[in-house]
Amino acid sequence: MPKIRNIVVLFGDQLNRDSAAFDGFDPTCDRVWMAEVDNESTHVWSHRQRIALFLSAMRHFRDALRAEEITVEYSQLDAPKPPDRLSHRLAIDLRRLSPEKVIAVRPGEWRVLEGLKKVCHAEACSLELPEDRHFNTSPEDFRKHAEGRKSLRMEFFYRELRKRENVLMAGDKPEGGDWNYDKANRKAFGKKGPKDPGSGPDFQPDATTRAVIELVEKRFKKHPGSLASFAWPVTPKQAKAALKRFIDTRLPEFGDHQDAMWTGEAWLYHSLISSSLNLKLLDPREAVAAAESAYRDGRAPLAAVEGFIRQILGWREYVRGIYWTHMPEYVERNAMEAKEPLPEFYWTGDTELTCLQAAIGQTLKHG
């Protein structure tokens, strides 16, 4: 077997082919490494649809890479001896494959990053960590923004990014004269309720997804939630279709009612693309550009478009910056001094509190 130059480690939320991990990739001497492990579904108690979504998307991405004749070292949960932790599986494979170097885009979680560093150090394997360019900013960008500030507010970071990325700008001023139209995004439905509320995702599971659903039903039967309605996008093509559907049919109403709820309506005017963004099946720049184009073309009002873009260019980038700036001690903070365990109805929806019953019930049903 020829000497392996690089092992490209891909985690379950790094499913973008244009990842920096592939820069300079040579299929003749480099390999991709991916693994399904129990611990990634159990260290934080996960809904069964979330588990199925990750596994299905990972397997679809693996198959797409193999179609390009890229060698993928892939461990499945239904293998005879599945690994319990990412670090354990990676250590075993590094010893077996003896690559010159491991390349992995910075993971989205501090725990995973530290585990990766420890394994590579223990196996005396060089580790390269390119930044995740699926985001508009890096943790270092946020640290520079935070330097010298007594308090951190999303609004100021968001404005910086609007200017830098030239999003919804009219020269050096914000489109429409205001940076933020949040006050216009808090309307109620009125007595008649929502007009033409949207339906949920409708991507019918293929053979790969059906196999995953069967696996999750057996292996994670004690986890909360139902898999019966699973229809989430699990490929880049499906993610792009989900974005287009939102832009074409729900974005115009998204601004007015993005915070509103209505009994029996689980979806309303929401985009339903968060999972696609987080798995990196969909580029956030594409979502932002599609929304801005809808405004420029007169297909969606400014308040709706700005409100949607603020979630991606504002909150998504800001929360990530806060996380990496304050980790690892951040995870131990408890500003509200919460000490009581979650009530049992949190996992079942079995409560007389109507709003919680509806919200938890819809979550259990749909993920």
Secondary structure, 3 states (H helix, E strand, C coil): CCCCCEEEECCCCCCCCCCHHHCCCCCCCEEEEEECCCHHHHCCCCCHHHHHHHHHHHHHHHHHHHHCCCCEEEECCCCCCCCCCHHHHHHHHHHHHCCCEEECCCCCCHHHHHHHHHHHHHCCCEEECCCCCCCCCCHHHHHHHHCCCCCCCHHHHHHHHHHHHCCCEECCEEHHHCCCCHHHHCCCCCCCCCCCCECCCCCCCCHHHHHHHHHHHHHCCCCCCCCCCCCCCCCHHHHHHHHHHHHHHCHHHHHHHCCCCCCCCCCECCCCCHHHHHHCCCCHHHHHHHHHHHHHCCCCCHHHHHHHHHHHHHHHHHHHHHHHHHCCHHHHCCCCCCCCCCCCHHHHCCCCCHHHHHHHHHHHHHC
